């Protein structure tokens, strides 16, 4: 099974099926795809009926490919899956920035730090190739720390969001 298919299985398990919780800021979703994202991708039908083929296309195009997760998976499949899952939950740009910042934290020569813009391009890919293979576990932990801190901050800022904290933290870890 491809790295994408494995990561997608994980995302679908986390995201579940159709949800339209008025307290969920994501609004109406199915398999984690928001109504807005589906519409931007060209899907105009009911979110309850979104076909799995469309779900896979959206996830591959707007998340997996945009974050160069195939390249990340070449170095560390668990990191690629985590970056993908996080992007689905908190956005592509934020996930990309957390990855770049995590890479920078492992860089002993701060003069060569990545510009943190959330775009996973050639420079980020080159930086990944320079990471000692033993440090990918630390890179993954740094990335997870950003995600967990994000959820904690959300729940502290808005008490209505505390109802989601258990699931969010479980997802981050």
N, C-alpha and C positions, 0 to 999 in steps of 0.2 A: 504494500500500500504506500502511496506517495506521502511525502511529508505534509502536503496540503490536505489530503484526504484525512490523515490522522488528526491534524489540527482542527479541521472542520468538524469532525466527530466530537471533539472536545468542546468546541464552541457551541454546537447544537445541544449538547448535554447541559451546558451552563445556561443557555438562552431559553430552552424549552420551546413551547408552542406559542399560541396566540395569547397576547396580553393587552389589555387596555385599562390599566390601573390609573385612576385620575391623579394619584400622588407620584406616579413614575414620570419623571421629566422627559423620558424618551417617547412618551405618548403611545399610540397604538403600534404594536410590533407583532411580528410573527417570526419565529426562529431567530429573534434578535434583530431583524431588519425593520427599521422604522418605516412608517408610511412615507415620510418625506424622502428617505433614501431610495425606496422602491420607485417612487414617482420620478425622482431625478434620473433613475436608471432606465425609465421608460415603461415601468409596470403601472398600469392604470386600474387594474381590477381590485376586488376585495382582498384585503390583507389576510383574511381568514383562509383564502383559497390560493395563496401564492405558491406556485409549483416549486418543488425542490430544485429543479434545473435552474430556475431564475435565482433562487437563493444562492446556489453554488456559484453562478456567474457573478452575482453582486459581490459575494465574499472574495472570490478570486481577483476580480478586477479592481474593486475599490479598496480592498484591505491587503490581501496577501501580496499581490503584484506591486501595489503602490509602496509597500514597505520593503520590497526586495527580500521577502521571506525565503525564497528559494536559496538565495545567497547566504542568508543567515543560517538556514538549515544545513548548508554544506559544512559550516563550522560547528553548529550545535543545534540539533533538532528541537530540543526542549525550549531553548531560547526563542527560536523561530515561532513555535507554537504559542509561547507566552506573549510575544510581541503582537502576534495576530489576534489572540483572544483579547488582549488589553485594548487594542485599537477598536475592536468591535464594541467594547464597553465604554471607552472614554474618548475615542476619536483617534484618527490616524496621525494627525500632527502631534498630539500630546504623546502618544506612544513612541513616535519617532524621536521626539525631543528627549524623552526619558532614556531611550536607548543611547542616543548620542552623549547625553550627560553622564550616563553610567560608564560608557567607554572612556570619556575624559577623566573620570575619577580614577580609573586604572592607569592612566597615562602619567608616567613619572616626569615627563618633559612637557610642562604645561604650555610651552611655546608652540607645540604641535597639536594643541587641542583642536577638536572639530568645532566648526561654527555650528551652534545648536539652532537649527531651523526646522527640524522635524522631517527634512527631506533625506531619505536614505538613498544616496547616490554613490558615485565612484569613491569619494573621499571616505565616507563612512564604511563602505565595503573594504577599502584598503586598510582602514584602521582595525576592522575586525580580523583581517588576515594577519595583522601584527600582534594580536593578543596571544599570549602563551596559552596553549590548550588547557593547562591546569587552572587558568584564571577565568574560564567561562562559567564555572560554578559561582564565583564571586560576582561576575557580571550579571548573572541571572538573579542573584540575591539583591544586588543593588537595584536592578530594574523592579523587582517585586516590592522593594522598600518604597520606591516612588509611588507605585500603585496603591499600596496600603495606606501611605500617608495621605494620598488624595482622597480616599474614601473616609478616613478619619476626619479630615478637614471638612468635607461635605456634611458629615453627620453632626459635627460641632457647630457649624454655621447655621444649619437648618434642622431643627429637632424633628420635623416631619420625615426627614430622610433616615432617621435612626432605625426605622423599621426594616431597612435594607442592609444594615451594617454587617450582620452575621453572614449573609450570603456574599456581600462584597469582599469581606476579609477572607472568607474561605476561598473565594475566587482568586484573590491576590496571592495567596500562599500556595 
